[in-house]
Amino acid sequence: MASPSVVIVGGGIGGLFAANALIAQGLRVAVYEQAPALGEIGAGVYVTPNAVRHLERVGLGPAVEKWGARVGADSHYFRHDGTPIAPVQVTDAAGNPCFGMHRADFVDFLAANLPAGVVHTGHRAVGFAQNGDSARVTFSNGAAVEADGVVAADGIHSELRPFVFPPSTPVFHGTISYRGLVARERLPDWPMDRWQMWAGPSKHFLVFPVRHGTMVNYVGFVPADAEMKESWSAPGDPDVLRREFEGWDPRIDAVLKQVDKTFRWALYDREPLPTWTQGRLTLLGDAAHPMLPHLGQGANQSIEDGMALATILARVDTSAVPVALLAYEKLRRERVAAVQLGARQNGLRVDSADADLAARDAQLVAHANFRKQLYSYDVAPEARAVAEVLLK
Ligand SMILES: Cc1cc2nc3c(=O)[nH]c(=O)nc-3n(C[C@H](O)[C@H](O)[C@H](O)COP(=O)(O)OP(=O)(O)OC[C@H]3O[C@@H](n4cnc5c(N)ncnc54)[C@H](O)[C@@H]3O)c2cc1C
C-alpha cells in the first residue's frame, strides 16, 4: 500500500507537531512556512498532559522535561486581593503533570526533531486546487507543490480556509492581554513550582514558570478600548499595564515592577466551523478552531489534531485520503468545539462576570473535575478505532 504524501502549510506549533506525528507514522511530509525563518515571540505556553503524551510518542519526552517547567500541587486561584479561592488541577487522572514552556523553545525542539529538508521557509501559500487524484498548493514566490493531502495549519487568518468554508469574521471579545517574561534573577523569591491566577473584576492575571524554571511568564487580561480592538498584536506600555493592576495583590506588583517590555494581544476566536475538510484539503490548529486562551488549550488541541490526523492517515492508501480527512474532522470537531466554548465560559468566570463571587468561587473549585477530564483524554486510541472502521 502506497502511504499518502502530505503538504503542511504553516510552521507554527500545530504544523510542526503534525509533521512530527506524520513522519513518526511513516508518511512523506513537507512543511511550507511563510516566514523567512521559524521563530516565536517571547511568551509562554502551557502544555497539558493531553498533549504531552503525544510529544512523548514522537520522541520529545526528554525535550519537554528539559525545556519545560513542571507546575505542581501548590498552584492556586486567588481573588484580586490575594484571598485564596481554590487549588488548580495540574495533572490528569493518572497524575501526569502540566509544563510551562517558552514558545521559542517549543518551536525550536519541534523543528529540530524533523529530518533535514522537511521545512521550507519563505513560502507563503496563496492558492489551492485539487482534482480526484491529488492536491496542489501555489506560493507567492512562484513555487508550486503537489501531494495526496494538504493540511492548512496557517493560523487564525488562514489563507487556505476559504477553500474549505466561506470566509467569516473573527469574533472580538473586548479583551486584550499583556504578555511577557521576567528573568528569575529579577524575582529571586518567586516560587517557580506553580501556576497562579488572580481573578478580579473584569480582569485577571496569570503567572507560571517557563524554561526549566529560569523565567517567569505573566499575562494580564484587561478590557480593551476601541483603538486596541483594531490591533492584533503590538508593543505595550509597562506603565499602563502596572496601572491596570494597581491595588491588586502586592505579589502582582512585585512581578510588574520588573517588567521593562511587554506586548499586547487582542483576543479573538471564531464560531466553531461546521466543516473543516474539502476533498484532499483539511484544516488543523488555529486555522480550524481558533480559541480564547482561557483554558490554555490552543496549542494542546492542535497537538491532539496532529496525532489524530497522523494515526488515521497512516492506515489508508492514497485513494482514501479524502475519506480519511473527513474521519479526522469528525473525530475532532465536537471535542474542539466544546473546548472553544468552554474557554469563553472560563474567561467570564475568571473576569468575575457573575456578581455573586461566592458562586463564582464554587465554580472554580468544581472546575478541577473539568480540567482532569480534559487532560486525561487520549486521542490516539480513538483515532485508531476510527481508522479500523474505515478499513472494514
Ligand atoms: C501570545 C500567545 C500565547 C498563547 N498561549 C497559549 C497557551 O498558554 N496554551 C495554549 O494551548 N495555546 C496558547 N496560545 C495559542 C496557541 O499558540 C495556538 O493555538 C497554537 O500555537 C496553534 O497554532 P497554529 O500552529 O495552529 O497556528 P499559529 O501558531 O498561528 O501558526 C501558523 C503558522 O502559519 C504561518 N502562515 C500563516 N499564513 C501562511 C501562509 N499563507 N503560507 C505559509 N505559512 C503561513 C505563520 O507564519 C505561522 O508560523 C497562545 C497564542 C499566543 C499568540
The ligand as a Tripos MOL2 file, in Angstrom:
@<TRIPOS>MOLECULE
LIG
   53    58     1     0     0
SMALL
NO_CHARGES

@<TRIPOS>ATOM
      1 C1          0.9240   35.0050   22.8600 C.3       1 LIG1
      2 C2          0.1940   33.6920   22.7630 C.ar      1 LIG1
      3 C3          0.1010   32.8650   23.8750 C.ar      1 LIG1
      4 C4         -0.5900   31.6460   23.8200 C.ar      1 LIG1
      5 N1         -0.6600   30.8440   24.9410 N.ar      1 LIG1
      6 C5         -1.2170   29.6230   24.8410 C.ar      1 LIG1
      7 C6         -1.2360   28.7080   25.9530 C.ar      1 LIG1
      8 O1         -0.7820   29.0170   27.0660 O.2       1 LIG1
      9 N2         -1.7410   27.4540   25.7610 N.ar      1 LIG1
     10 C7         -2.2320   27.0690   24.5280 C.ar      1 LIG1
     11 O2         -2.6230   25.8910   24.3850 O.2       1 LIG1
     12 N3         -2.2910   27.9310   23.4970 N.ar      1 LIG1
     13 C8         -1.7790   29.1790   23.6080 C.ar      1 LIG1
     14 N4         -1.8100   30.0330   22.5420 N.ar      1 LIG1
     15 C9         -2.4570   29.6080   21.2960 C.3       1 LIG1
     16 C10        -1.5460   28.6800   20.5920 C.3       1 LIG1
     17 O3         -0.2660   29.2040   20.4870 O.3       1 LIG1
     18 C11        -2.0800   28.3090   19.2370 C.3       1 LIG1
     19 O4         -3.4290   27.9310   19.3880 O.3       1 LIG1
     20 C12        -1.2540   27.1290   18.7820 C.3       1 LIG1
     21 O5          0.0970   27.5050   18.6870 O.3       1 LIG1
     22 C13        -1.6910   26.5380   17.4670 C.3       1 LIG1
     23 O6         -1.3910   27.4570   16.4730 O.3       1 LIG1
     24 P1         -1.1880   27.0360   14.9910 P.3       1 LIG1
     25 O7          0.1050   26.3310   14.7830 O.co2     1 LIG1
     26 O8         -2.4210   26.3840   14.5140 O.co2     1 LIG1
     27 O9         -1.1320   28.4830   14.3490 O.3       1 LIG1
     28 P2         -0.0060   29.5840   14.5030 P.3       1 LIG1
     29 O10         0.7820   29.4610   15.7380 O.co2     1 LIG1
     30 O11        -0.6850   30.8880   14.2370 O.co2     1 LIG1
     31 O12         0.9760   29.2290   13.3040 O.3       1 LIG1
     32 C14         0.5980   29.4460   11.9600 C.3       1 LIG1
     33 C15         1.8570   29.4700   11.1110 C.3       1 LIG1
     34 O13         1.4800   29.5450    9.7480 O.3       1 LIG1
     35 C16         2.2440   30.5210    9.1010 C.3       1 LIG1
     36 N5          1.4450   31.0040    7.9830 N.ar      1 LIG1
     37 C17         0.3710   31.8300    8.0270 C.ar      1 LIG1
     38 N6         -0.1110   32.0340    6.7930 N.ar      1 LIG1
     39 C18         0.6760   31.3170    5.9540 C.ar      1 LIG1
     40 C19         0.6550   31.1230    4.5540 C.ar      1 LIG1
     41 N7         -0.2660   31.7090    3.7620 N.pl3     1 LIG1
     42 N8          1.6070   30.3230    3.9970 N.ar      1 LIG1
     43 C20         2.5490   29.7110    4.7730 C.ar      1 LIG1
     44 N9          2.5990   29.8740    6.1320 N.ar      1 LIG1
     45 C21         1.6710   30.6610    6.6900 C.ar      1 LIG1
     46 C22         2.5070   31.5640   10.1680 C.3       1 LIG1
     47 O14         3.6400   32.3540    9.8420 O.3       1 LIG1
     48 C23         2.7330   30.6940   11.3860 C.3       1 LIG1
     49 O15         4.0630   30.2730   11.5140 O.3       1 LIG1
     50 C24        -1.1830   31.2630   22.5940 C.ar      1 LIG1
     51 C25        -1.0880   32.1020   21.4550 C.ar      1 LIG1
     52 C26        -0.4030   33.2940   21.5390 C.ar      1 LIG1
     53 C27        -0.2870   34.1780   20.2840 C.3       1 LIG1
@<TRIPOS>BOND
     1     1     2 1
     2     2     3 ar
     3     2    52 ar
     4     3     4 ar
     5     4     5 ar
     6     4    50 ar
     7     5     6 ar
     8     6     7 ar
     9     6    13 1
    10     7     8 2
    11     7     9 ar
    12     9    10 ar
    13    10    11 2
    14    10    12 ar
    15    12    13 ar
    16    13    14 ar
    17    14    15 1
    18    14    50 ar
    19    15    16 1
    20    16    17 1
    21    16    18 1
    22    18    19 1
    23    18    20 1
    24    20    21 1
    25    20    22 1
    26    22    23 1
    27    23    24 1
    28    24    25 2
    29    24    26 1
    30    24    27 1
    31    27    28 1
    32    28    29 2
    33    28    30 1
    34    28    31 1
    35    31    32 1
    36    32    33 1
    37    33    34 1
    38    33    48 1
    39    34    35 1
    40    35    36 1
    41    35    46 1
    42    36    37 ar
    43    36    45 ar
    44    37    38 ar
    45    38    39 ar
    46    39    40 ar
    47    39    45 ar
    48    40    41 1
    49    40    42 ar
    50    42    43 ar
    51    43    44 ar
    52    44    45 ar
    53    46    47 1
    54    46    48 1
    55    48    49 1
    56    50    51 ar
    57    51    52 ar
    58    52    53 1
@<TRIPOS>SUBSTRUCTURE
     1 LIG1         1 GROUP 0 **** ****
